[in-house]
């Protein structure tokens, strides 16, 4: 394990310990302490709900076992023989392994009777199956087995535990709402006390972009050339030279909407003005 991962794990453990109220923290407020108490209460109740769920599941199983025992005492179990074949029976829905066929049996009075019962698909004709009869000799549903009662009890216990945990989590989150509001008000009060109110932001005018240094140097060079050229054209008191420098238009070699990356070139225009007295 690398040092970074180990450090991250230690920080996570310390964070969870601080969340549970373990350790000294001078920044913890009264609302934080109250939230810690609520969290410990919720955890304690959640742990206590595990044996409660086990007791609920055991009680459900015992109740179902007693009901099944009463049904077995009131019913009679006899052997019947199938009168139809279920070998080629196609299920109407996937996963349906039972089908209803006609069977013949002898009731408790010794009378041959016929009826319908559920058998596994693929049962051949003439196979023996077990059926349950009531006091009148009619085929009824079989009582639940012990395994089914145990499955119902375990399901009831699991739903009890997880349902209680979900309710506790919802109540804890609901209790945190006023605590969070109180913390936010406390933070606002402390911030107003510690930090002075900020002055309104002054509107700053945009600063024009400064011309690049190479362009300024090029301008000075062109001006020097213009001065020399004007002097060579014949200066004097009766002659004044007026010149100006402007950027030359460059072809746009880039795409539409983009600036030309080529350097800006300058051209010099000199006008000779003769002043006649």
Secondary structure, 3 states (H helix, E strand, C coil): CCHHHHHHHHHHHHHHHHHCCCCCCCCCCHHHHHHHHHHHHHHHHHHHHHHHHHHHHHHHHHHHHHHHHHHHHHCEEEEEEECCCCCCCCCCCCCCCEEEEEEEEECCCCCEEEEEEEEECCCCCCCEEEEEECCCCCEECCCCCHHHHHHHHHHHHHHHHHHHHHHHHHHHHHHHHHHHHHHHHHHHHHHHHHCCCCCCCCCCCCCCCCCCHHHHHHHHHHHHHHHHHHHHCCCECCEEEEEEEEECCCCCCCCCCCCCCCCCCEEEEEEEEECCC
